[in-house]
């Protein structure tokens, strides 16, 4: 997708936001959903649950399925409790986040630290969910950018910058 040269030179999209505990949990879940390990674990949990229910309906003892149900309970509890605990215990999750996207690169800053500059090619994957864009950056960093943090019209400009930079949004 090509954009006029005069427009692309000066196109900048800035996003500045701070997560609430609830938004951080939703962002964490959005970043997990894109990972193959999470998808495989979710599939295994569904298979375990269905097989346990099948065994019990076929006359098996519920007590024999107790370890599976405990595992399921712990997995679901981890899914919901971990992001809340991480948000409360780590100050870095409560810091403001700032992005500045340009035609050639983007800057990423957490809190008052100095901004890190990345070229668009540094993005391993850019995944869109209902409420977030999840950027998979070097060193296993996953950063969720809430769609609600974009000013009116800026989200379309962000998508245009990503597309013209060769980064596909999945």
C-alpha positions, 0 to 999 in steps of 0.5 A: 500500500503506497502513500504519497511521499509528502504525507508519509514524511511527516506522518507520526502517530503518538500513543500515550497510556497507562494501564488500570489493573483490569486493562492490564489483565485484558492486555495480558490475556490478549498477548497470551492468546497469540502464543502457540504454547497458550493455545496448546495448553488451552486445547489440552485443558478442553480435551482433559475436561471433555474426557473426564466428563465422558468418563464420569457419564459412562459410569466412572467415579468422580473421585477418580477424576479429581486430579483433572478437576484440580488441575483445571481449577488451578489453570483457570485460577492462574489465568485470572489471578496472575495478571492481577498479582503481577500488576500489583507487585511490579511497579513497571506494569503501572508506569505510563507507556508511550509510543511514537510511530513514524514512517521509518521507525518507532519509539517506545518508552516506559515511565520516565526512562529513555525511549528505545528506538526500533525499526519496523522490521524489529516487530516479529509479529503484530497481532490485533485483538478486539481491544489491543494491538500486541507488538512482539518485540525483540528479547521476548517483549510483548507490548499491548497497545490499547485501541482506546489509547489512539486519538480519533483517526490515529488508529487508521494512520497507525495501520497505514504506517504498519502496512507501508513499513511491511508489517502485517497485522494478524 
